[in-house]
Amino acid sequence: MNNVSVFGASGFIGGRFCEMYQDQVIKLERSGYTPKSNQILYLISTIDNYNVHVDLHKDIDTNLTVLMNVLENIDRQDKDLVFNFVSSWFVYGKNDVVPFHEEKSICNPTGFYSITKRCAEQMLISFCETFDIKYRIFRLANVLGEGDTKISKKKNAAQYLIRQAVNGEDVSLYNGGTALRDYVYVDDICSAIMCCLDNAPVNEIINIGSGKPSKLSDVIDIAIKESNSTSKIVDISTPFFHKIVQVEHAYLDVSKLESYGFKTQYSMENIVKRLVSYYKK
């Protein structure tokens, strides 16, 4: 495979991908819009649904306008070019049937982040079909791992709560933390992306996750136990905005990913133990 031009190489996932495959990547400058190879990995994105409260344009500018700037600068005559776009499980939105499947599940996103990510997918597909360009879309599960400097109650909340538990703070969970999520380690995400670049057919949407649902309360219980923490879980009611933009249960069908020869190496328990060790230091 040719070298991969990585847009978003300074982010959490992009940075780790470049570390793991440093001899196979070309890091693009943050302000650069022109790829330097015909394998493109695009990770530029906002990170949560809360920008609507402070900047109505941020999700549109970041998730759509920047993408259009890059598409304007690719070589439309290069028939070997493949545009690999990193998306999110959030595009499935309000779905009562889990796990989410690439073809069987309807996308019903809520929240500006989720809606613009789905819009970006559709615009990319339309562009690629118009100019006969190959693409892949990767919909990621909840990604956890050391080195994510932007965790908060809004983004990567599970990891934020794990850190609270390690620090001995009480952990507040909506409805007791019964929500099911698909947690996957960042190294597994990067390995899965590389597996798809090598093996997956083009013009496909591919879920990337563990395919194994975990209750958030179980995640925190493990963190408390592993860190010998005095933290307690506090059951709180779900805020109104959270009800608008979030779903109760969300995990992915990864049968397509596994058909390309990939399986995750890190269980939820492994991930929590690694993060506990990281935050204790």
Rosetta silent file (secondary structure, phi, psi, omega in degrees, C-alpha in Angstrom):
SEQUENCE: MNNVSVFGASGFIGGRFCEMYQDQVIKLERSGYTPKSNQILYLISTIDNYNVHVDLHKDIDTNLTVLMNVLENIDRQDKDLVFNFVSSWFVYGKNDVVPFHEEKSICNPTGFYSITKRCAEQMLISFCETFDIKYRIFRLANVLGEGDTKISKKKNAAQYLIRQAVNGEDVSLYNGGTALRDYVYVDDICSAIMCCLDNAPVNEIINIGSGKPSKLSDVIDIAIKESNSTSKIVDISTPFFHKIVQVEHAYLDVSKLESYGFKTQYSMENIVKRLVSYYKK
SCORE:     score description
SCORE:     0.000 S_00000001
   1 L     0.000  141.501  176.051    0.000    0.000    0.000 S_00000001
   2 L   -66.849  164.792  175.688    1.150    3.533   -0.751 S_00000001
   3 L   -59.036  152.853 -176.264    1.801    5.962    2.074 S_00000001
   4 E  -103.938  123.001  173.336   -1.307    7.372    3.750 S_00000001
   5 E   -80.665  116.770 -173.279   -1.932   11.117    3.769 S_00000001
   6 E  -105.057  114.509  171.279   -3.392   11.776    7.227 S_00000001
   7 E   -94.080  123.517 -175.255   -5.654   14.777    7.764 S_00000001
   8 L    95.622   30.615 -176.865   -6.081   15.301   11.517 S_00000001
   9 L   -70.125  -15.165 -179.320   -2.704   13.824   12.461 S_00000001
  10 L   -91.632   -4.640  179.690   -2.507   15.993   15.588 S_00000001
  11 L   -80.579  178.411 -176.646   -5.710   14.591   17.105 S_00000001
  12 H   -60.892  -55.404 -178.269   -6.073   11.729   19.569 S_00000001
  13 H   -74.626  -45.167  179.526   -6.791    8.954   17.056 S_00000001
  14 H   -60.511  -40.328  178.816   -4.835   10.468   14.179 S_00000001
  15 H   -64.064  -42.451  179.465   -1.804   11.007   16.374 S_00000001
  16 H   -68.347  -38.412  176.823   -1.836    7.424   17.630 S_00000001
  17 H   -59.279  -44.337 -179.422   -2.305    6.081   14.088 S_00000001
  18 H   -67.292  -32.781  175.433    0.761    8.038   12.969 S_00000001
  19 H   -66.789  -43.839 -176.268    2.778    6.713   15.916 S_00000001
  20 H   -71.147  -30.032 -175.066    1.849    3.106   15.170 S_00000001
  21 L  -127.797   46.647 -171.062    2.494    3.371   11.429 S_00000001
  22 L   -60.634  -26.674  179.897    5.104    6.112   11.274 S_00000001
  23 L   -84.249   -3.866 -175.460    6.850    4.629    8.229 S_00000001
  24 L  -120.279    7.243 -176.040    3.607    4.502    6.244 S_00000001
  25 E  -121.305  155.850  169.908    2.065    7.918    6.874 S_00000001
  26 E  -122.730  114.766 -179.404    2.405   11.471    5.669 S_00000001
  27 E   -80.071  124.209  177.512    1.225   13.977    8.261 S_00000001
  28 L   -88.897  141.516  175.926   -0.622   16.893    6.699 S_00000001
  29 L   -61.970  150.856 -176.827   -0.334   20.343    8.227 S_00000001
  30 L   -57.470  -34.230 -177.833   -3.420   21.531   10.052 S_00000001
  31 L   -94.591    1.521 -177.882   -4.002   24.271    7.468 S_00000001
  32 L   -86.513  140.189 -177.954   -3.138   22.080    4.476 S_00000001
  33 L  -115.947   -3.537 -174.414   -5.867   20.885    2.123 S_00000001
  34 L  -107.158  119.666  177.546   -3.850   18.958   -0.495 S_00000001
  35 L   -68.329  157.885 -178.518   -3.064   15.244    0.016 S_00000001
  36 L  -116.749   14.802  174.471    0.415   13.970   -0.840 S_00000001
  37 L  -157.145  172.607 -178.251   -0.530   10.414   -1.764 S_00000001
  38 L   -95.401    6.350  167.322   -3.509    8.606   -3.243 S_00000001
  39 E  -108.252  116.159 -177.612   -4.478    6.943    0.056 S_00000001
  40 E  -112.928  132.765  171.275   -6.227    9.540    2.212 S_00000001
  41 E  -118.367  115.547 -171.520   -7.230    9.095    5.856 S_00000001
  42 E  -112.238  115.198 -177.522   -9.465   11.959    6.950 S_00000001
  43 L  -121.076    5.601 -177.127  -10.065   12.519   10.681 S_00000001
  44 L   -66.432  127.818 -175.054  -10.762   16.263   10.941 S_00000001
  45 L  -170.782  155.683  163.877  -13.875   16.752   13.059 S_00000001
  46 L   -73.747  178.230 -169.188  -15.515   18.406   16.015 S_00000001
  47 L  -128.843   -2.091  178.494  -15.845   16.120   19.027 S_00000001
  48 L  -160.212  175.357 -175.987  -19.239   16.570   20.687 S_00000001
  49 L   -92.346    7.437 -169.223  -22.803   17.832   20.291 S_00000001
  50 H   -94.878   -1.886 -179.975  -22.476   20.821   22.631 S_00000001
  51 H   -63.097  -21.923 -179.301  -21.160   23.488   20.237 S_00000001
  52 H   -57.567  -25.171 -177.818  -24.751   24.528   19.566 S_00000001
  53 H   -79.812  -18.313 -174.737  -24.709   26.372   22.899 S_00000001
  54 L  -126.949  -27.337 -175.604  -21.742   28.594   22.023 S_00000001
  55 L  -153.972  102.242 -176.387  -21.130   28.589   18.250 S_00000001
  56 L   -66.313  -20.192 -174.628  -23.813   27.596   15.740 S_00000001
  57 L   -96.066  -13.299 -169.592  -21.306   27.507   12.882 S_00000001
  58 H   -60.866  -47.167 -179.270  -18.507   25.418   14.403 S_00000001
  59 H   -65.598  -38.090  178.116  -19.797   21.963   13.443 S_00000001
  60 H   -66.560  -47.954 -178.084  -20.696   23.145    9.949 S_00000001
  61 H   -61.923  -45.030 -175.306  -17.364   24.911    9.418 S_00000001
  62 H   -78.032  -47.668 -171.893  -15.266   22.024   10.745 S_00000001
  63 H   -84.371  -21.264 -177.528  -17.183   18.969    9.599 S_00000001
  64 H  -116.821  -53.088 -175.088  -18.415   20.233    6.224 S_00000001
  65 H   -64.353  -44.782  179.432  -16.533   23.319    4.978 S_00000001
  66 H   -63.531  -40.307  176.918  -13.046   21.958    5.705 S_00000001
  67 H   -58.996  -43.445  179.026  -13.999   18.660    4.067 S_00000001
  68 H   -63.362  -36.852  177.560  -15.108   20.556    0.929 S_00000001
  69 H   -61.272  -39.588  178.921  -11.788   22.430    0.910 S_00000001
  70 H   -69.778  -44.351 -179.720   -9.936   19.113    0.864 S_00000001
  71 H   -61.177  -32.954  177.394  -12.178   17.621   -1.831 S_00000001
  72 H   -64.047  -23.473 -172.374  -11.497   20.685   -3.975 S_00000001
  73 L  -107.100    6.538  176.729   -7.782   19.890   -3.828 S_00000001
  74 L   -87.704  158.503  179.997   -7.699   16.180   -4.614 S_00000001
  75 L   -83.092  102.330 -176.138   -6.703   14.861   -8.040 S_00000001
  76 L   -71.485  -11.277  179.176  -10.005   13.802   -9.599 S_00000001
  77 L   -92.111   -8.654 -178.836   -8.167   12.091  -12.445 S_00000001
  78 L   -81.529  102.974 -176.326   -6.261    9.723  -10.149 S_00000001
  79 L   -76.704   -6.046  175.717   -8.199    6.479  -10.446 S_00000001
  80 L   -95.160   -3.219 -177.405   -6.086    4.882   -7.692 S_00000001
  81 L   -71.218  136.641  175.337   -7.109    7.484   -5.121 S_00000001
  82 E  -129.254  124.610  179.302   -9.121    6.246   -2.119 S_00000001
  83 E   -99.681  109.239 -179.314  -10.715    8.683    0.332 S_00000001
  84 E  -100.391  112.700 -172.261  -11.042    7.018    3.762 S_00000001
  85 E  -107.660  126.995  179.688  -13.362    9.070    5.960 S_00000001
  86 E   -92.352  116.588  179.690  -13.564    8.584    9.738 S_00000001
  87 E  -114.571 -156.653 -171.647  -17.107    8.999   11.013 S_00000001
  88 E  -145.965  154.759  173.937  -18.914    8.017   14.213 S_00000001
  89 H   -62.675  -18.534 -179.339  -21.621    5.730   15.567 S_00000001
  90 H   -58.955  -22.563 -178.202  -23.468    8.940   16.442 S_00000001
  91 H   -67.071  -20.812  177.701  -24.790    9.095   12.867 S_00000001
  92 H   -70.103  -31.042  173.404  -27.158    6.203   13.699 S_00000001
  93 E    60.820 -140.569 -174.475  -28.857    8.494   16.203 S_00000001
  94 L   -76.278   94.322  179.194  -32.214    7.550   17.693 S_00000001
  95 L  -128.670  128.549 -179.728  -32.488    3.846   16.912 S_00000001
  96 L   -85.276  -19.047 -175.894  -34.346    1.397   19.101 S_00000001
  97 L  -101.807  118.945  176.540  -32.832   -1.710   17.493 S_00000001
  98 L  -120.432  155.168    1.078  -29.265   -2.591   18.438 S_00000001
  99 L   -74.176  159.418  178.785  -26.641   -3.469   17.410 S_00000001
 100 E   -76.213  132.677 -178.086  -26.386   -0.850   14.669 S_00000001
 101 L  -116.802  142.912 -174.202  -25.736   -2.354   11.239 S_00000001
 102 L   -58.306  -39.548 -177.082  -24.251   -0.503    8.247 S_00000001
 103 L  -102.682  -33.857 -173.099  -27.039   -1.463    5.833 S_00000001
 104 L   -83.078  -26.563 -176.776  -29.950   -2.545    8.016 S_00000001
 105 L   -89.448  137.362  175.822  -30.012    0.390   10.453 S_00000001
 106 L   -84.787  137.933  176.511  -31.545    3.719    9.495 S_00000001
 107 L   -84.634  126.164 -179.784  -29.516    6.818   10.328 S_00000001
 108 E  -139.298   63.714 -173.198  -31.496    9.261   12.467 S_00000001
 109 L   -69.778  147.560  173.655  -28.884   11.613   13.967 S_00000001
 110 L  -129.639  144.507 -175.717  -29.750   14.279   16.533 S_00000001
 111 L    95.957  145.868 -174.239  -27.447   17.103   17.597 S_00000001
 112 H   -62.466  -40.873  178.110  -25.300   19.336   15.403 S_00000001
 113 H   -60.109  -52.349 -176.288  -22.215   17.110   15.609 S_00000001
 114 H   -61.957  -44.044 -177.710  -24.141   13.967   14.691 S_00000001
 115 H   -65.566  -43.628 -179.000  -26.129   15.607   11.903 S_00000001
 116 H   -70.997  -30.150  174.709  -23.098   17.219   10.256 S_00000001
 117 H   -65.235  -42.343  177.827  -21.131   13.954   10.444 S_00000001
 118 H   -67.560  -40.326  177.463  -23.950   12.176    8.595 S_00000001
 119 H   -61.691  -41.263  178.410  -24.207   15.053    6.130 S_00000001
 120 H   -61.234  -41.832  176.189  -20.443   14.828    5.531 S_00000001
 121 H   -56.747  -49.835 -175.327  -20.806   11.112    4.782 S_00000001
 122 H   -66.856  -38.668  178.212  -23.554   11.770    2.251 S_00000001
 123 H   -67.247  -39.526  177.780  -21.738   14.662    0.583 S_00000001
 124 H   -62.859  -46.118  179.833  -18.569   12.604    0.303 S_00000001
 125 H   -60.142  -45.412 -179.943  -20.457    9.686   -1.260 S_00000001
 126 H   -61.970  -44.220  178.846  -22.185   12.009   -3.734 S_00000001
 127 H   -60.579  -47.517 -176.632  -18.884   13.683   -4.656 S_00000001
 128 H   -66.406  -37.586  177.415  -17.113   10.356   -5.128 S_00000001
 129 H   -68.133  -37.245  179.978  -19.918    8.920   -7.247 S_00000001
 130 H   -63.499  -41.494 -174.829  -19.990   12.073   -9.380 S_00000001
 131 L  -107.969   14.424  176.974  -16.264   11.965  -10.155 S_00000001
 132 L    54.807   52.805  178.569  -15.768    8.176  -10.001 S_00000001
 133 L  -112.019  141.581 -179.280  -13.545    8.319   -6.906 S_00000001
 134 E   -81.445  149.869  178.922  -13.200    5.435   -4.452 S_00000001
 135 E  -148.339  162.278  164.362  -14.081    5.881   -0.795 S_00000001
 136 E  -139.053  147.369  175.869  -14.537    4.107    2.518 S_00000001
 137 E  -122.797  125.113  179.575  -16.412    5.393    5.573 S_00000001
 138 E  -107.291  119.031  176.547  -15.459    4.149    9.041 S_00000001
 139 E  -100.177  110.390 -172.902  -18.054    4.552   11.816 S_00000001
 140 E   -87.988  146.681  170.922  -16.214    4.324   15.120 S_00000001
 141 L   -78.430 -165.619  179.542  -17.516    3.125   18.482 S_00000001
 142 E   -75.391  115.837 -173.001  -16.567    4.869   21.761 S_00000001
 143 E   -97.255  124.995  178.414  -12.771    5.208   21.656 S_00000001
 144 E  -120.889  153.740  175.844  -10.794    5.141   24.919 S_00000001
 145 L   164.909  158.894  177.080   -7.075    5.320   25.573 S_00000001
 146 L   -61.019  146.064  174.395   -4.153    7.045   27.218 S_00000001
 147 L    94.348   -3.415  176.083   -3.225   10.417   25.818 S_00000001
 148 L   -79.796  106.933 -174.241   -6.689   11.782   25.055 S_00000001
 149 L   -88.318   -1.826 -175.018   -6.308   15.307   26.412 S_00000001
 150 L  -112.892   20.892  178.147   -9.840   16.439   25.558 S_00000001
 151 L   -66.785  145.616  179.685  -11.918   14.127   27.736 S_00000001
 152 L  -164.503 -178.103  174.325  -14.809   15.821   29.526 S_00000001
 153 L   -64.590  -21.950 -177.424  -18.421   15.271   30.496 S_00000001
 154 L   -91.176  -34.228 -174.727  -19.212   16.156   26.875 S_00000001
 155 L  -128.445  127.695 -178.793  -16.569   14.112   25.053 S_00000001
 156 L    55.315   52.359 -174.478  -15.339   10.617   26.000 S_00000001
 157 H   -62.092  -35.602 -179.316  -17.403   10.806   29.187 S_00000001
 158 H   -59.650  -43.909  179.980  -16.629    7.226   30.217 S_00000001
 159 H   -69.213  -36.027  175.414  -12.911    7.963   30.375 S_00000001
 160 H   -60.066  -41.784 -179.243  -13.585   11.226   32.212 S_00000001
 161 H   -72.466  -33.171  174.933  -15.579    9.286   34.826 S_00000001
 162 H   -61.381  -43.809  178.336  -12.845    6.646   35.122 S_00000001
 163 H   -63.198  -38.849  175.954  -10.406    9.430   35.960 S_00000001
 164 H   -59.149  -44.689 -179.125  -12.844   10.765   38.558 S_00000001
 165 H   -62.278  -43.668  178.658  -13.003    7.331   40.167 S_00000001
 166 H   -61.308  -34.786 -179.251   -9.212    7.032   40.278 S_00000001
 167 L   -82.320    2.538  176.616   -9.073   10.468   41.930 S_00000001
 168 L    80.220   13.825  179.073  -11.509    9.343   44.626 S_00000001
 169 L   -88.592  146.939  173.778  -14.360   11.568   43.475 S_00000001
 170 L   -65.454  145.953 -173.864  -17.954   10.363   43.514 S_00000001
 171 E  -111.853  118.389  179.927  -19.176    9.477   40.032 S_00000001
 172 E   -90.333  125.481 -179.617  -22.576   10.734   38.855 S_00000001
 173 E  -123.706  135.206  176.263  -24.315    8.469   36.338 S_00000001
 174 E   -67.656  128.749  178.473  -27.540    9.104   34.468 S_00000001
 175 H    50.972   38.017  175.546  -30.135    6.489   35.450 S_00000001
 176 H    72.842   10.074  177.276  -27.544    4.533   37.371 S_00000001
 177 H    74.912   31.450 -178.111  -25.292    3.976   34.349 S_00000001
 178 L   -81.740  -10.979 -177.903  -27.502    1.343   32.703 S_00000001
 179 L   -61.633  137.182  177.894  -26.839    2.647   29.171 S_00000001
 180 E   -92.610  134.949  177.237  -25.062    0.162   26.911 S_00000001
 181 E  -138.603  161.367  178.427  -22.072    1.334   24.870 S_00000001
 182 L  -105.384  104.629 -177.814  -19.387   -0.206   22.677 S_00000001
 183 E   -99.368  131.854 -177.492  -15.987    0.676   24.180 S_00000001
 184 E  -138.081  143.250 -176.567  -12.868    0.071   22.103 S_00000001
 185 E   -78.116  145.079 -174.534   -9.196    0.815   22.732 S_00000001
 186 H   -59.172  -35.736  179.109   -7.498    3.394   20.514 S_00000001
 187 H   -66.664  -35.387  175.171   -4.832    0.915   19.356 S_00000001
 188 H   -65.330  -39.800  177.617   -7.568   -1.462   18.212 S_00000001
 189 H   -59.323  -48.885 -177.827   -9.193    1.390   16.307 S_00000001
 190 H   -64.486  -41.429  178.292   -5.923    2.217   14.537 S_00000001
 191 H   -63.856  -39.781  179.677   -5.207   -1.443   13.768 S_00000001
 192 H   -65.969  -41.106  177.533   -8.730   -1.887   12.396 S_00000001
 193 H   -60.984  -45.762  179.551   -8.373    1.157   10.148 S_00000001
 194 H   -64.150  -38.507  176.090   -5.086   -0.164    8.768 S_00000001
 195 H   -58.607  -42.502 -179.882   -6.660   -3.579    8.262 S_00000001
 196 H   -68.863  -38.735  177.498   -9.424   -1.938    6.230 S_00000001
 197 H   -60.763  -35.183 -178.564   -6.960    0.116    4.179 S_00000001
 198 H   -82.532  -36.277 -165.465   -5.198   -3.131    3.297 S_00000001
 199 H  -122.605  -22.266 -172.309   -8.122   -5.528    2.925 S_00000001
 200 L   -79.714  143.930  173.614  -11.552   -3.891    2.760 S_00000001
 201 L   -65.476  159.853  179.792  -13.328   -3.293   -0.547 S_00000001
 202 L   -86.598  170.866  179.912  -13.905    0.314   -1.563 S_00000001
 203 L    58.884   43.990 -179.129  -17.201    2.218   -1.632 S_00000001
 204 E  -129.953  150.249  167.084  -18.217    0.663    1.678 S_00000001
 205 E  -102.406  130.779 -172.796  -19.378    1.893    5.086 S_00000001
 206 E  -131.417  122.606  172.440  -17.681   -0.102    7.855 S_00000001
 207 E   -73.429  137.337  175.078  -18.429   -0.165   11.592 S_00000001
 208 E  -125.992  112.149  179.716  -15.319   -0.270   13.779 S_00000001
 209 L  -169.450 -167.550  178.379  -15.820   -1.367   17.371 S_00000001
 210 L   -89.227  -25.695 -174.954  -15.779   -4.392   19.625 S_00000001
 211 L    76.550    6.299 -176.371  -19.371   -5.392   18.937 S_00000001
 212 L  -117.562  114.477 -178.485  -19.709   -6.137   22.661 S_00000001
 213 L   -74.216  143.060  176.584  -22.029   -3.933   24.735 S_00000001
 214 E  -133.820  139.711  174.059  -20.988   -2.842   28.228 S_00000001
 215 E   -76.535  138.523  179.079  -22.959   -0.997   30.906 S_00000001
 216 H   -60.391  -36.108  179.096  -21.318    2.246   31.990 S_00000001
 217 H   -62.344  -35.403  177.372  -21.909    1.288   35.627 S_00000001
 218 H   -67.400  -38.030  177.264  -19.837   -1.876   35.097 S_00000001
 219 H   -59.745  -46.774 -177.802  -17.021    0.199   33.630 S_00000001
 220 H   -70.131  -37.195  176.894  -16.969    2.461   36.692 S_00000001
 221 H   -57.730  -43.213  179.016  -17.240   -0.483   39.106 S_00000001
 222 H   -64.475  -42.344 -179.670  -14.072   -1.955   37.596 S_00000001
 223 H   -62.284  -42.602  179.052  -12.293    1.399   37.808 S_00000001
 224 H   -63.879  -44.424 -179.057  -13.225    1.802   41.489 S_00000001
 225 H   -65.374  -46.903 -175.784  -12.102   -1.727   42.318 S_00000001
 226 H   -66.790  -29.326 -177.305   -8.824   -1.539   40.371 S_00000001
 227 L   -98.313    2.995 -176.984   -7.850    1.802   41.892 S_00000001
 228 L    51.848   42.594 -174.237   -8.941    0.912   45.441 S_00000001
 229 L   -83.487  154.271  174.362  -10.999    4.070   45.276 S_00000001
 230 L   -95.005    8.129 -178.787  -13.421    5.353   47.875 S_00000001
 231 L   -61.624  151.364  173.851  -15.643    6.742   45.111 S_00000001
 232 L  -124.055  148.679  175.178  -19.345    6.040   45.110 S_00000001
 233 E   -86.117  127.229  179.977  -21.732    5.927   42.171 S_00000001
 234 E  -111.053  122.283 -179.984  -24.454    8.563   42.446 S_00000001
 235 E   -81.461  121.181  179.001  -27.632    8.029   40.443 S_00000001
 236 E  -127.111  158.289  179.811  -28.838   11.290   38.839 S_00000001
 237 L   -75.636  154.329 -177.569  -31.636   12.129   36.418 S_00000001
 238 L   -78.636  126.811  179.027  -30.843   12.681   32.748 S_00000001
 239 L   -63.422  155.993 -175.828  -30.634   16.367   31.704 S_00000001
 240 H   -59.667  -46.810 -177.580  -33.054   17.613   29.049 S_00000001
 241 H   -64.463  -37.442  178.345  -30.393   18.345   26.397 S_00000001
 242 H   -60.856  -38.116  178.484  -28.815   14.925   26.882 S_00000001
 243 H   -64.788  -31.120 -179.077  -32.185   13.344   26.161 S_00000001
 244 H   -71.336  -45.415 -168.707  -32.358   15.290   22.894 S_00000001
 245 H  -101.157  -12.095 -176.847  -28.944   14.378   21.494 S_00000001
 246 L  -109.400  166.610  175.883  -28.162   10.996   23.080 S_00000001
 247 L  -119.144  160.341 -177.362  -29.601    7.506   22.802 S_00000001
 248 L   -71.770  -53.429 -177.887  -30.168    4.975   25.544 S_00000001
 249 L  -125.311  138.015 -179.619  -28.268    2.027   24.086 S_00000001
 250 E  -152.975  115.239  169.102  -25.702    2.047   21.280 S_00000001
 251 L  -150.628  165.992 -164.871  -23.306   -0.625   20.087 S_00000001
 252 E  -109.895  144.727  166.292  -22.164   -1.839   16.695 S_00000001
 253 L   -81.263  117.825 -176.483  -22.540   -4.879   14.504 S_00000001
 254 L  -113.414   24.124 -179.177  -18.941   -5.558   13.447 S_00000001
 255 H   -62.606  -35.772  178.470  -19.481   -8.672   11.350 S_00000001
 256 H   -64.889  -46.647  178.191  -18.345   -6.825    8.214 S_00000001
 257 H   -58.394  -45.051 -178.402  -15.114   -5.705    9.903 S_00000001
 258 H   -66.080  -27.322  178.188  -14.451   -9.218   11.179 S_00000001
 259 H   -67.966  -17.643  176.315  -14.949  -10.615    7.665 S_00000001
 260 L   -90.010    4.270  174.483  -11.834   -8.661    6.664 S_00000001
 261 L    98.188   13.566 -176.963   -9.826  -10.578    9.263 S_00000001
 262 L  -108.289  138.375  169.934   -9.906   -8.158   12.200 S_00000001
 263 L  -137.741  142.758  178.635  -10.734   -8.792   15.836 S_00000001
 264 L   -66.688  148.246 -178.535  -10.152   -6.460   18.776 S_00000001
 265 L  -101.018  -18.667 -173.775   -7.309   -7.360   21.120 S_00000001
 266 L  -114.351  122.378  175.553   -8.383   -5.370   24.193 S_00000001
 267 L   -78.610  167.337  176.601  -11.466   -6.206   26.234 S_00000001
 268 H   -56.652  -42.100 -179.922  -13.400   -3.568   28.142 S_00000001
 269 H   -62.652  -42.058  177.685  -11.781   -4.815   31.352 S_00000001
 270 H   -59.738  -43.547 -177.652   -8.288   -4.520   29.821 S_00000001
 271 H   -62.820  -46.524 -178.416   -9.010   -0.971   28.699 S_00000001
 272 H   -62.917  -42.966  179.819  -10.241    0.147   32.130 S_00000001
 273 H   -62.443  -40.173  178.131   -7.242   -1.400   33.881 S_00000001
 274 H   -64.113  -40.645 -178.442   -4.841    0.370   31.506 S_00000001
 275 H   -71.153  -37.406  176.679   -6.570    3.707   32.103 S_00000001
 276 H   -59.313  -48.050  178.638   -6.582    3.218   35.889 S_00000001
 277 H   -59.763  -41.023 -179.329   -2.819    2.593   35.779 S_00000001
 278 H   -63.775  -46.705 -176.495   -2.327    5.630   33.546 S_00000001
 279 H   -77.133  -24.437  174.734   -4.297    8.006   35.790 S_00000001
 280 H   -66.789  -28.627  178.137   -2.756    6.684   39.000 S_00000001
 281 L   -76.685    0.000    0.000    0.600    7.840   37.639 S_00000001
